[in-house]
Every structure is written in C-alpha cells, then in structure tokens.
Amino acid sequence: MIREAHVTLQSFTLGLGVLSYLLASCGGLGLLGVWLGHYLWAYCGVFYLAVNLLLLLVYRGGDWQIAVRGCFLGACCGGGILVSVLSPTSYHVFGWYVVVLTVFHFSEYLTTAIGNPKTLTLDSYLLNHSWAYGIAAVVSWGEFFIERWLLPDMKMIWYVSIIGIIICLWGEIIRKSAMLTAKTNFNHIVQVRRQDGHELVTWGTYQLFRHPSYVGWFWWSIGTQLILVNPLCTIAYTLASWSFFNERIHFEEMTLINFFGEKYLDYQKKVGTGLPFIKGFIPKIPRKQT
C-alpha cells in the first residue's frame, strides 16, 4: 500500500476519535468527563482542532493536505455516529446518512490510492466534484430539516432508511469493485486520448455491466435520499443522476469506440450499460445501396 493510503487511513482514524466523547459522557473521565458530557459539539470541536494541530506537526506539504481531508471525513463520520446514538430519534437517520456520505468520499481516495496511484490527487476525494453535486447535497439537507420540523414522524419510517442503507452498500460494493478491477484503466475523468497500457476491461464486474462504477454511484445517490426519507430529493436525484450518466456514457463510449474499435462494439452487444433505459452510444451504420 502506498504512502498516501497510509496517511489517509491514519488521519481518518484520528478524526474518528471524536467518538471518545461517548467515554466522556458516560463519566469515564471522572468529574472532567461529567462536565464534558454536557457539551457534545464543544468537545468535538476542541478534539478536532487538537488533532489538526498534531497533523500539522507530523505531516508536511502534500501529506498534510491529504491528512487534513482524511481527518475531516473521519471526524464527520464520527459525528454522524454520535448523532445517530445521542440525538432525538427523528435525527438518527441524518447521522446514518453522514456516515454513508463520508465513507464514500474517504473510500474513493483510498481505492484510487490502491488501484491506480498514478492518477491519485487531492481531487480523488471527490469533495469538490462539482457545483451541481454540492448544491444537490445542500438541497437534500434542507428538505430533511424542513420535513423533520413539519413532520418529525416521517423521519422515523425505519424500513425506508434501512432499504436506503442496503442500496448504498450495494452501490459502494459495485463501484469499488469496478475501480479495483480496472486498476490503472480507471480514471475519474473521461479520457479523450488513449494512454499507453490502456486496455479494455471486460472481466469481473465488467462482465455484468459496461459501466459498473456509474451503476454503483447511481444507486448510491438514490440510496442516500432513501436513508433521509426525502421523497422529493429521491425523485430529483433519480432524474438528475440518470440524465448525468446518460450524457456521460454517451460521450465516454464515443471515445471507447475510437480507442478499441470493433472490440468495443462486440462488447457492447454482449453486455448492457447496467443503468435503466441507457443504451450508450450506438454508432449508425450506413445502409448499403442496392
């Protein structure tokens, strides 16, 4: 495992240390613990700042940049667990959602570090994926808190949230297995020029779907909204994700046909995209004149 993978694992684990609040709130630290037990977010904030000071002492340059992001995701993941354990019942699903969200972004970087380290950058965390992605997340939070305020019982339909978690796990497994199967042939950015050593991957999860990483992300995005029991965003995320991947697959398959020619066309005939009602780019073959 390369150095960057170790750095992000270590920093993510340190960020998870905010869970030590559970020890404090139970009085495990004596009188100090009893006092801290009344100030959840103050405790988490001080702990997070202390860990970041430690990272500043331990890491330099690029490693520090990696560590700060890993620690941030770990702390948010730990915060999600705390919300799901200590907050009022109607907030529990938001804690589950935060855990799923942070693990996704952390695992994107870690999986890239393991499978295709040459393409690894800070952008591999996908924290700055796009404005549209960020706006969609904020809108989903807004829907959750508004509906929780108006209809708190709505956020306690547990079976919907459990289904969402299962769908997210399914999506994560498909996406990460695709990344690890493709290895150096996987890239977060659609390639318009064929790189040396780039080969067509048709084994593993690619035997089931032509675009398993997109299949995983598509279902993961929908699952996050089911976790939150967000009916409006569930519909909106489904439509937006479908539109995004439909356009992206159409463009990507144009480049893949250009790279691999008949080999990719044969693969197209045998394996579907894996996404509902998305056929990909099908080149038009001119009819022969009789």
WOKABEL-V124196 format. One record per residue. SS is DSSP state (2 for helix, 1 for strand, 0 for the rest). PSI is psi in whole degrees, -180 to 180 (* if undefined). Layout:
# WOKABEL-V124196
[[SS | PSI] [SS | PSI]]
This chain:
# WOKABEL-V124196
[[0 | 133] [0 | 166] [2 | -44] [2 | -36] [2 | -41] [2 | -42] [2 | -47] [2 | -35] [2 | -46] [2 | -44] [2 | -37] [2 | -43] [2 | -40] [2 | -41] [2 | -37] [2 | -14] [2 | -13] [2 | -19] [2 | -12] [2 | -15] [2 | -33] [2 | -36] [2 | -44] [2 | -43] [2 | -20] [0 | 3] [0 | 15] [0 | -13] [0 | 22] [2 | -145] [2 | -36] [2 | -41] [2 | -40] [2 | -43] [2 | -46] [2 | -28] [0 | -16] [0 | -3] [0 | 72] [2 | -59] [2 | -29] [2 | -44] [2 | -48] [2 | -40] [2 | -46] [2 | -42] [2 | -45] [2 | -43] [2 | -40] [2 | -42] [2 | -39] [2 | -34] [2 | -39] [2 | -44] [2 | -35] [2 | -31] [2 | -33] [2 | -40] [0 | 156] [0 | 153] [2 | -130] [2 | -37] [2 | -37] [2 | -41] [2 | -41] [2 | -46] [2 | -40] [2 | -43] [2 | -41] [2 | -42] [2 | -41] [2 | -46] [2 | -40] [2 | -42] [2 | -41] [2 | -39] [2 | -46] [2 | -40] [2 | -38] [2 | -40] [2 | -42] [2 | -41] [2 | -42] [2 | -18] [2 | -40] [2 | -17] [0 | 169] [0 | 151] [2 | -39] [2 | -10] [2 | -9] [2 | -42] [2 | -28] [2 | -37] [2 | -42] [2 | -44] [2 | -45] [2 | -40] [2 | -47] [2 | -43] [2 | -48] [2 | -38] [2 | -37] [2 | -51] [2 | -38] [2 | -46] [2 | -25] [2 | -47] [2 | -47] [2 | -43] [2 | -38] [2 | -41] [2 | -35] [2 | -45] [2 | -37] [0 | 67] [2 | -23] [2 | -26] [2 | 4] [0 | 126] [0 | 176] [2 | -28] [2 | -15] [2 | -16] [2 | -19] [0 | 23] [0 | -26] [0 | 43] [0 | -54] [0 | 163] [2 | -41] [2 | -41] [2 | -44] [2 | -43] [2 | -41] [2 | -40] [2 | -47] [2 | -40] [2 | -41] [2 | -36] [2 | -41] [2 | -44] [2 | -43] [2 | -51] [2 | -33] [2 | -46] [2 | -35] [2 | -36] [2 | -42] [2 | -40] [0 | 72] [2 | -33] [2 | -24] [2 | -31] [2 | 12] [2 | 25] [0 | 84] [2 | -36] [2 | -31] [2 | -44] [2 | -39] [2 | -42] [2 | -42] [2 | -42] [2 | -43] [2 | -42] [2 | -41] [2 | -42] [2 | -43] [2 | -48] [2 | -42] [2 | -44] [2 | -45] [2 | -47] [2 | -48] [2 | -35] [2 | -34] [2 | -43] [2 | -41] [2 | -29] [2 | -47] [2 | -31] [2 | -117] [2 | -9] [2 | -3] [0 | 141] [0 | 142] [0 | -17] [0 | 132] [0 | 127] [0 | 134] [0 | -10] [0 | 136] [0 | 125] [0 | 157] [0 | 132] [0 | -3] [0 | 121] [0 | 159] [0 | 120] [0 | 121] [0 | 12] [0 | 178] [2 | -136] [2 | -19] [2 | -9] [2 | -23] [0 | -41] [0 | 146] [0 | -28] [0 | 66] [2 | -31] [2 | -36] [2 | -37] [2 | -46] [2 | -45] [2 | -38] [2 | -52] [2 | -34] [2 | -45] [2 | -40] [2 | -41] [2 | -35] [2 | -36] [2 | -28] [2 | -37] [2 | -44] [0 | -7] [0 | 52] [0 | 93] [2 | -41] [2 | -47] [2 | -26] [2 | -45] [2 | -46] [2 | -43] [2 | -39] [2 | -49] [2 | -44] [2 | -44] [2 | -42] [2 | -46] [2 | -43] [2 | -49] [2 | -31] [2 | -47] [2 | -42] [2 | -44] [2 | -40] [2 | -47] [2 | -44] [2 | -38] [2 | -26] [2 | -43] [2 | -38] [2 | -37] [2 | -38] [2 | -37] [2 | -46] [2 | -8] [0 | -131] [2 | -30] [2 | -41] [2 | -36] [2 | -39] [2 | -40] [2 | -40] [2 | -40] [2 | -28] [2 | -31] [0 | 133] [0 | 171] [0 | -30] [0 | -8] [0 | 138] [0 | 129] [0 | 20] [0 | 115] [0 | -18] [0 | -168] [0 | 117] [0 | 108] [0 | 140] [0 | 125] [0 | 120] [0 | 140] [0 | 143] [0 | 136] [0 | 135] [0 | *]]
